[in-house]
Amino acid sequence: MKSPARTTIGEQTERDIGSGLLARSRARAALIPDLLVEAKRVANNVYAGWHGRRRRGVGENFWQFRPYRPGENMAAIDWRRSARDDHVYVRDREWQASHTVWLWVDESPSMLYQSRTAIVSKQSRALVLAFAMAELLSRSGERVGWLGIQPPIAHRHAAERLGSALMHAPPQTDFPDTISVRELSDVILISDFLEAADGLHDRLKQLANRQIRGHLVQMVDPAEDAFPYSGRVEFRDPETGTRMNAGSAQALRDDYRALFAAHTKSLSLLARRIGWSHTVHHTDHLASQALVALHMAMSHDPGFGTGGR
């Protein structure tokens, strides 16, 4: 999404390949296989942790279970859920038929940024998180789709299916079309959200008013938060190429950090007003931390139809 000026200290990944959409699509397609491998590793680690502590998996929080009644079809029994205690449970078919999770990753040029203190670029981490979430959801039988690219599918290898679809699609740099999202679905939007929160409000509120649960995952490079620059520094906007020279960058630090913190807070307040969740992830932290945080947010039911709050 559109962003403020960005420093040339560090690097904008893929900048040597060219700024054209075709070049960026090819570069992303080459990375996706490795990102899928990393996503599966992260998902396996998180899933193993939940299983070891006998916690519910991601998708299982979306199912409504009820006790098995004598005479019912035994094929409806959820043996995984039933194994946790001395009761036998079946899934509520009405709820099962209505639930879908949609994913979307912002692929604006600002998402390619990676400072020297970051592990990966914001876009690479965002894609890993999206694929890892798809992996966990597919293990629980959820329908998973990618806004603007892949309709929802219920498939054990949904992450790979989504990755394949993404490899053949142009980068998504604008807010996605959500006309196909039905009520009672979940939408996960992963972006740096470097635009005014006011610009997002109307679009997100419309989704919330349609009984859609949403989750904002804000990707932050550590340099964007700490502003560790001093002396003469050239900043460049990755969206427009506009450059700005600061003769004493450290003099801007306090004001910049206050503005960035205020922007993050405005996103959090926006999400809270419409009943959505807001998760902040720094790219110098482990991907599993963001995945667990997102799982916790999705496990919490903030209530539907809260768009006016």
URHUFEN-V224437 format. One record per helix or strand of 2 or more residues. SS is the DSSP state (2 for helix, 1 for strand). FROM is the first residue (numbers start at 1). LEN is the number of residues. Records with the same first field share a line. If there is no record, write none. Layout:
SS=FROM-LEN, FROM-LEN
//
This chain:
1=6-2, 11-2, 65-3, 89-3, 100-6, 113-2, 143-4, 150-4, 186-6, 213-8, 233-4, 243-4, 277-6
2=21-32, 59-3, 74-3, 79-4, 93-6, 109-4, 122-18, 158-10, 197-13, 222-5, 249-25, 287-13
//
